[in-house]
Amino acid sequence: MPIRLPDSFPAKAILAAGDIFAIDDKRARTQDIRPLEILIVNLMPDKITTETQLLRLISQSPLQINVEFLQMNTHAHKNVAKSHLDQFYLSFNEIKERFYDGLIITGAPVEELDFEEVDYWQELCFVMEWSKQNVTSVIHICWGAQAGLFYHYGVKKVMYQEKLFGNFCQYTIANRRLFRGFDDYFWGPQSRYTGINCEDLTQAPVAVVAKSKEIGPTILLSDDEHDIFLLGHYEYDTDTLHQEFLRDQKRGLNPKVPENYYPTNDYTKKPVNNWRGHSQLLCHNWLNDVYQITPYNLADIPKENQRRKKNTKK
């Protein structure tokens, strides 16, 4: 939430220069407040686990938030009861005329397929195109980030020789509102078989804002700050990588032990969570940013998005 300060308060200009929100008395007295409207496109097979992880992050905000979930109707869901989807998930046709403060597009276990081979690709493209006008800010996670970078900017994905699997140290390389309160270094889980072609980024209006010495770019941001691309899984619970490791073992995939995850690299020991604080802070910063820049009247989002895009080009 923004700080309320008198116009003449000395620190106000300093805070403004550092992109810290502070509002004056006049705005505070006339400010309208409403719940934030957040839409989640949950592409993960274990819907309930992913729902819980994301809602746990979102729920830490002091803001009141209405959350809705969107399903891909062109996909046959095998790991969740149809009754769960019917009761708690919407279709694109039900939301296409609506506006949202924020949108989250999750990862999906389809990395080894070309984007066009994914059965719901065209439907997801409709959602990403719709988000340009109907949503203030979009977070894309893991495969969802790769899909967003490809759809919006033509950034291709590249297949790794082995799975990128573990918990990796990262650092910010740009002073962005998204990283308010961050330490110089932070950690976050990775679990993916593919990455992005960094050469394609040179022609795209998108910036790498966080990276790792070991694995390269981890967080990217569009120049108009409409789209955030998280190549990792900051929403993961403490034991999520462990459960994936056991699952792959059971499938006979001979997985490598997740890096920087178990004490002394011993998978019989309980992993230590050292990313939870920054994950919550990242989510807090995003929600606060969305709260500040979205018009009170959601129908004004297209006009505001267009204004932001024009200002970016100047």
N, C-alpha and C positions, 0 to 999 in steps of 0.2 A: 504494500500500500504506500502511496506517496506521503512525504512529510509535508506538513502545513507550516509555512514560514512567512513572516512579513516580507514585503518587497525589498525593504532596505537591509535585511539581515545579511551581514558580511559573507557568511559561508554559502549563501544561496548561489552566487555566481560561480564559485569554485565547484559546488556540487553539479551545477548545470553543465559546466565544462567537462566534468567526468561522467556525464550522461546519467546522473542520479536524479530521480524524479522528486521535485519539490514544487508544491502548488501555492499560489498566493491566497490571501484571505477571500478575495472576491470569488475566485473559482471554487474555493472550498465551500462557500455559502450557497453556491448555485449548482453544485455538482450533483448530477443524477446518478444513482447507483442501481444496478440491476444484476442478476446472476449472469455469469459467463455461460455461453453455450458452446460446448465442446463435442465434436463428433469423432468417433474412433472407428477406423476401418481395420478390423481385426482379421488378419490373413493367416494367423498362426493356427495350426491344427488343434492344439489344446486351448480352446477358447477361454475356458474358465480360469486357467492359470494365468494367461496373458491379461485377461480382464482384471484379475486381482492385482497383478504387478503394476499395471498402469494406474488403476484407481488408488492404489496405496500411495503412489507418488503425487497424484493430483489432489488427494484428500488432505495433504499437509498444508495446503494454501489456506489463508484466512478468508479468502473470497468464497462466496457461494457459487457453486458450479453445477450446472445441469449437464449430464453426460448422456449421449446416445451412441448406439453402436450400429454400424452399417455392415451388411453382408454382401457378398458377391453372388448374385442369383445364378450366374452362369457356371458356378462351381458346385460339384457334388460333395457335400461335406460328410466325411466318413468318421470323424472323431468327436462329434458332438450331436446330441439328440436334436432332431428336427423341432421338437417342442420348445427347446431352449432358444433356437433361432427365431421361431415364430413368435415367441413371447417377448424376447428382449432385443431383437435386431430389426432394423428397418431395411428397406430396399432403396436403391437409388431413385426410383420413380417417386418414392414417398418424400424425399428430401430435396429434390433437384430445384424446387422453387424457393427453397429456404436459404437463410444466411446463418453463418456461425462465426463466433470469435476465433475458434481454433479447430484444427483438424490434425489427427494423428494417424499416420499410415504405418502399420507394423511391418515387421519382417515376414518372410515366408520361406518354407523349406523347398524352394524351386530353383535354387541358384544354378544348377547344372543344365537347366533348360534355357534356350534363347527366350528373350522376353516375349516374342510373338508366339512362342509355343505354349505359353501358360494359358490355360483355358479361359481364365477371366481377364486376360490382358486388355482387351478392348473395353470391357466394362470399367477396369481400373483407369484406363486412359480418359474415359468420360469423366470420372471423378476428379482426376488431376486437372483436366481442362476446366471443369466447373469451379474448382477451388480458386482459380485465378481471380474470379470476380465475386465469389460467394463466401470466401473465407479470408479473415485478416491474416492469419499465419498458419503455416503447415509444418509439422514435424514429420520427417520420413525416417524410419528406423531400419538399419541393416539392409536387407534386400529391398525394402521399400525405399531406402535412400538411393540405392543403385538404380532402381526403376525410375525414380523421380529425376535423377540426373540424366538418364538416357532419354526419357520422354521430353523433358523441358529443354535440354541442351545438347542432346546427341552424344553424351559422354558414355563411351562403351565400357562394359565390364570385362575383366580379364580373369581367367581361371587360374587358381594357384595349383602348384604341384601337390601340396598337402593342405589340409584344413588349418586355417588360422584359428587357434583355439587357446584361450587363456585370458589372463588379466594383465593389461599393459599400461605402463606409465605414459602419460601424455602431458603436453603443455600448450598453453594458448599462445598464438602468434599474432593476435589482433586484439585491440581494446574494444570489446563489444559489450552491450548491455547483457547479453546472454551469460557473461562470465562474471557478473558483479559478485564480489565476495570470494572468488576462487583463489585457492593457493597457487603458487607458481607451478606446481605439478599436481596432477590428479590421475586417478586410475579408473579403468573401466573394462568390462568383459568384452571379448570378441569371440564370435563363433560363426565362421563363414568360410566357404570354399572359393569365394571370388572377391575381387576388389575392383577398383576403377582405373581406367587408363588416364594417368595424370597428364599426358600430352594433350588430351582432348580438353582439359580444363583451361588451357591457355587461350582458347577461343570462346570460352563460355563466360557469361556475366555472373560468375560465382567465385567466391574466395575461400581458400582453406583457412580456417580460423583456429584450428587446433590440430596437432599432429603428434606422432610418437617417433622417437629416434629408431625404434625397432621396426615399426610397421607402416610408417608414413602417415598420410592424412587420416584423421578420424572424425572431424566435424567440419562441415562446409556450410556456407551461407550465401544465398543469392544476393546480388548487389542491392536489390530493393528490400532485402530482409524479409521477404514474403515466405521463402522456403528455407527450412533448416534441414540439413542432411546429417544424420548420426549414423556413422558406419558401424558402430558397436551397439551393445545392448545394455545401456545404463540402467534399464528397468529391471534387470535380472535380480532374483533373490540370491541369497548367499549360496544355496546348494544347487542352483540351476545348472551351472557348468558340470557339477558332479553328477547330476542326474543324466545329463547328455552323455557324459563319459561312460557311465554304466550302461546306458541304452546302446551306445555304439559297440561296447564290449560284447553285450548280449547278442548283437547282430553279427558278430564276427568280423567287424571292420578294423580290428586291431588299432584302435585310436591311440594317439600319443597322449601323454598326461598333460592336462591343461597347464600352460606356462604361468609361473608367478601366482599360483593359486593355492596349492596345498603347502603347509609347513614342511620344509626340507624336501619338497617335491614328492611327498609320500601320500598317495591317494587313499591310504587307510586312515589318515588324519583329517580332522574337521577343517575345512577351508575357513579362511578369515576374510570377512567382508571389509574392504578398505575403500569402497566406491560409493557406499550408501549416502554419505553426507553430500558429496558433490552432485550425485544424481538428483537428490531432492532440491538442492540449490539451483541446478540447471532448470528443473521443472518450475520452481518458484519464479525464477527470473523470467521464464517464457510467459507464464500466466500473468505476471505483473505487467510485462510489456504489452501483451495482448489487451489487458484491462485498460491500459493508458491510451492506446492508439485506436482502438475500435470505437466507432461512433456509437452513441447511446442507441440510436435508431439503426438496427442491423441492416435495414434496407439501404442505408447510405454507404455500406461497405464497398460496393463497386466504385463509387466516386472517390472514396478515400484511397483505395488501392491504386487507382489511376493517377491520383495526385502524387502518391509516393513514388510510383514508377517514373513519372515525369521529373520529379526532383532528383532522382537517381541519375538520370541522363544528363543533367546540367553540370 
